[in-house]
């Protein structure tokens, strides 16, 4: 007993206790749900069997049922569009801003940091603001676009099936651009200055320097930022809840909202769990890529 | 072109970009100060003509915001406390050693960081209901949310501990301190700033949390402000000035904290997120 106590005070026991407490907690509240999710996706779950663990196993029935939902492919297509457009927009605007802020001027660090407010705000507040900006008849975005002559008639962003997904994408790009920019700024700052000086001596213009120095040197950072973008985009739920609720007619429904909708709107927990399993597998693949690209990042 | 002119030009461009980017926030505040009919004026007014400060106390009392904000505070404080209590020690150990087991632990934690809340809520809800945790819904949200925020906290705080030289602790051990003593007397105080900033980030995240609260907490009296805000925004709402007033009250404390601590938050984020 004394040895245990002294090991806790002075040796490995102390470390194991510190890590163990955290891992035990994570195991119970994240690990077990993860396993339980997979189990439920193979069970028949309804409101009556919700309270028991002994539910009938149904093999791949839930998966077959989910795949044969008429909106399965539209939802998957929406998810892909949402992810690609969000990441693309966040990355391009974020990279542009990051490059701009590498030009040092008084106040540049402070102003750059200020952009990050979009990222610390509650998702529901961001959603509420964009919900109002994107309003059809009185929204300020429509006012600006018609004023600039870009569109002739108001676009009903939230209620037109052709635009509802884009309403959420616009809000999501706004939300995530600043985070992209900050991470890319860190990567840009770590490129050695003398590379640019050497290239300038050799007569390379700005465009050539960007393609031959900046982009290759940023490869690891870009990989990390894009996989982080994928992870964050697939986590995005609040904006859907605040702006379109997946509608109208599922035109802005994506997998992570669909799963929640099955469980908590239609109380079909088995289907909710099944979609969750599929999406979590996808997110995990993305995060393996992320971990691998950050591994290369730590090179000194 | 001389250097100061260049600086002024760049600063002007930067201010323009920031103004464009932060316009949604400005629009929230401007709308929250308008009357019900001014909201629907064409062209929209970009400066409030006759600021309606009464909107704020009106929304606060009509929407029972005191209760919602209080619940948000309870959930955010509980989550932050639990995350910091469990996560700090874990981050410390993960920063002090470099071996295969630590790598595996780090990898598992990174994996947990990426699980989308809206996908995890299905098994969490069913499991919690079976163990009776839904009887105390705010506690249930705190537990579920802590599991979600802790990985992020550990990653950030680990980066802080890595910058605290371990020689200082070794010196304390030579002087006769125990490991516990060295941890509390040396490592923790030196990492205090990083821990504080990470805790503030967790607090902000938990203060705005939506999915878990919406799914787990049924009673409006126990719901946080994010759920209250969503309930306020019906599909055919026309009370945009009041909704924006609600959003302003909800988000202003977060914005104030962010502006005050901006430099540290950005530094903390960038040190942890990429390494």
Interface residues (C-beta under 8 A of the other chain):
Chain A: X8 X9 X10 X11 X14 X15 X17 X18 X19 X21 X22 X23 X25 X26 X28 X29 X30 X31 X32 X33 X34 X36 X37 X40 X45 X50 X51 X52 X53 X97 X100 X101 X103 X105 X106 X107 X108 X109 X110 X111 X112 X113 X114 X115 X116 X117 X118 X120 X121 X122 X123 X124 X125 X126 X128 X129 X130 X131 X132 X133 X135 X137 X138 X140 X143 X147 X174 X177 X178 X182 X183 X185 X186 X187 X221 X224 X228 X231 X234 X235 X237 X238 X241 X242 X245 X256 X257 X259 X260 X263 X264 X269 X272 X273 X275 X276 X279 X280 X283 X284 X286 X287 X290 X291 X294 X297 X298
Chain B: X6 X7 X10 X11 X13 X14 X15 X17 X18 X21 X22 X24 X25 X27 X28 X31 X39 X40 X42 X43 X44 X86 X87 X89 X90 X92 X93 X94 X96 X97 X105 X107 X108 X109 X110 X111 X112 X113 X114 X115 X116 X117 X118 X119 X120 X121 X122 X123 X124 X125 X126 X127 X129 X130 X143 X144 X146 X147 X148 X150 X151 X154 X178 X179 X180 X183 X201 X204 X207 X208 X209 X210 X211 X214 X215 X225 X226 X229 X230 X233 X235 X240 X243 X244 X246 X247 X250 X251 X254 X255 X258 X259 X262 X263 X265 X266 X269 X270 X273 X274 X275
